Amino acid sequence: MTLAQQLTPIRRILVALDASRASVDVLEAAAAMAAQLEAELEGLYVEDINLLRLAGLPFSREVGLASARSRRVVSADVGRALRREAERARHALEVIATRRQVHYSFRVARGQVAAELLAAAAQADLVALATASMEIRRTRLGSTARAMLASPARALLILPPREDARAALAIVYDGSPRASQVLALAGQIAHGTSAVTVFLLADHPEEEQRQRAEVTRVLAGHGIRPEFEWVVEVDIAQLARRVRELRVGTLLVAEDCPGLGRAGVHELLQAIDCAVLLLR
């Protein structure tokens, strides 16, 4: 049995939920994937213990956006606000999961956001989260996303905050066993996408032809006719630019892809503006 054939089915998708619009976008994407893979959604809302502790300090103040007036932060008020946010997250999960006809569960945890998500990820096959909030522009990846990249989570679906919907799917393929697993997973989730592009990382024409034939054979089994882009010498900036030009919605890549290297994959994550499904 090949490594590609040993791909463990994705049966549980953990979704990090909060009150942001980006969180709803992640939930929509995760629910669509759960429907395709016949997986269960698990929504997790974390009451940030750091925020609650800060609210308990005597000098904590908040300023109203409209009035510009300052008032003391009351810990009980923060607790109630977090519970309201959790209820909105639960309702969003219920509505979206019901529409997609997928099984779901929801729970609330209290603690540090990254730590609670890491603990829950141990029981999940895939973790879906946003890169950062809409307000954060200094870096593509927020602190929670960076923490998940450093974790042993089996697979990550990382979505950026954006307003336009893109259905196009792209795959990074270098002929390695891990890339074959990415290809197998792509075949399962590509149904309904408007286009599938495969970036072939090959040093010479013979290898490019071998990879093209293998990809064509596997995806044909799922009724998919991909477009190909041959990448002879990997340049992360150029590859990222091409991903943007093709308006890719989701890029599938193995974190240990030999053709890019782990550092190259992480550099690519920082350079592109689409969702990334990272297989590990």
Secondary structure in CASP SS format (residue, H / E / C, confidence):
PFRMAT SS
TARGET T0000
AUTHOR 0000-0000-0000
METHOD secondary structure of the structure
MODEL  1
M C 1.00
T C 1.00
L C 1.00
A H 1.00
Q H 1.00
Q H 1.00
L C 1.00
T C 1.00
P C 1.00
I C 1.00
R C 1.00
R E 1.00
I E 1.00
L E 1.00
V E 1.00
A E 1.00
L E 1.00
D C 1.00
A C 1.00
S C 1.00
R H 1.00
A H 1.00
S H 1.00
V H 1.00
D H 1.00
V H 1.00
L H 1.00
E H 1.00
A H 1.00
A H 1.00
A H 1.00
A H 1.00
M H 1.00
A H 1.00
A H 1.00
Q H 1.00
L H 1.00
E C 1.00
A C 1.00
E E 1.00
L E 1.00
E E 1.00
G E 1.00
L E 1.00
Y E 1.00
V E 1.00
E E 1.00
D E 1.00
I H 1.00
N H 1.00
L H 1.00
L H 1.00
R H 1.00
L H 1.00
A H 1.00
G C 1.00
L C 1.00
P C 1.00
F C 1.00
S C 1.00
R E 1.00
E E 1.00
V E 1.00
G C 1.00
L C 1.00
A C 1.00
S C 1.00
A C 1.00
R C 1.00
S E 1.00
R E 1.00
R E 1.00
V C 1.00
V C 1.00
S H 1.00
A H 1.00
D H 1.00
V H 1.00
G H 1.00
R H 1.00
A H 1.00
L H 1.00
R H 1.00
R H 1.00
E H 1.00
A H 1.00
E H 1.00
R H 1.00
A H 1.00
R H 1.00
H H 1.00
A H 1.00
L H 1.00
E H 1.00
V H 1.00
I H 1.00
A H 1.00
T H 1.00
R H 1.00
R H 1.00
Q C 1.00
V C 1.00
H C 1.00
Y E 1.00
S E 1.00
F E 1.00
R E 1.00
V E 1.00
A E 1.00
R E 1.00
G E 1.00
Q C 1.00
V H 1.00
A H 1.00
A H 1.00
E H 1.00
L H 1.00
L H 1.00
A H 1.00
A H 1.00
A H 1.00
A C 1.00
Q C 1.00
A C 1.00
D C 1.00
L E 1.00
V E 1.00
A E 1.00
L E 1.00
A E 1.00
T C 1.00
A C 1.00
S C 1.00
M C 1.00
E C 1.00
I C 1.00
R C 1.00
R C 1.00
T C 1.00
R C 1.00
L C 1.00
G C 1.00
S H 1.00
T H 1.00
A H 1.00
R H 1.00
A H 1.00
M H 1.00
L H 1.00
A C 1.00
S C 1.00
P C 1.00
A C 1.00
R C 1.00
A E 1.00
L E 1.00
L E 1.00
I E 1.00
L E 1.00
P C 1.00
P C 1.00
R C 1.00
E C 1.00
D C 1.00
A C 1.00
R C 1.00
A C 1.00
A C 1.00
L E 1.00
A E 1.00
I E 1.00
V E 1.00
Y E 1.00
D C 1.00
G C 1.00
S C 1.00
P H 1.00
R H 1.00
A H 1.00
S H 1.00
Q H 1.00
V H 1.00
L H 1.00
A H 1.00
L H 1.00
A H 1.00
G H 1.00
Q H 1.00
I H 1.00
A C 1.00
H C 1.00
G C 1.00
T C 1.00
S C 1.00
A C 1.00
V E 1.00
T E 1.00
V E 1.00
F E 1.00
L E 1.00
L E 1.00
A C 1.00
D C 1.00
H C 1.00
P H 1.00
E H 1.00
E H 1.00
E H 1.00
Q H 1.00
R H 1.00
Q H 1.00
R H 1.00
A H 1.00
E H 1.00
V H 1.00
T H 1.00
R H 1.00
V H 1.00
L H 1.00
A H 1.00
G C 1.00
H C 1.00
G C 1.00
I C 1.00
R C 1.00
P C 1.00
E E 1.00
F E 1.00
E E 1.00
W E 1.00
V E 1.00
V C 1.00
E C 1.00
V C 1.00
D C 1.00
I H 1.00
A H 1.00
Q H 1.00
L H 1.00
A H 1.00
R H 1.00
R H 1.00
V H 1.00
R H 1.00
E H 1.00
L C 1.00
R C 1.00
V C 1.00
G C 1.00
T E 1.00
L E 1.00
L E 1.00
V E 1.00
A E 1.00
E C 1.00
D C 1.00
C C 1.00
P C 1.00
G C 1.00
L C 1.00
G H 1.00
R H 1.00
A H 1.00
G H 1.00
V H 1.00
H H 1.00
E H 1.00
L H 1.00
L H 1.00
Q H 1.00
A H 1.00
I C 1.00
D C 1.00
C C 1.00
A E 1.00
V E 1.00
L E 1.00
L E 1.00
L E 1.00
R C 1.00
END
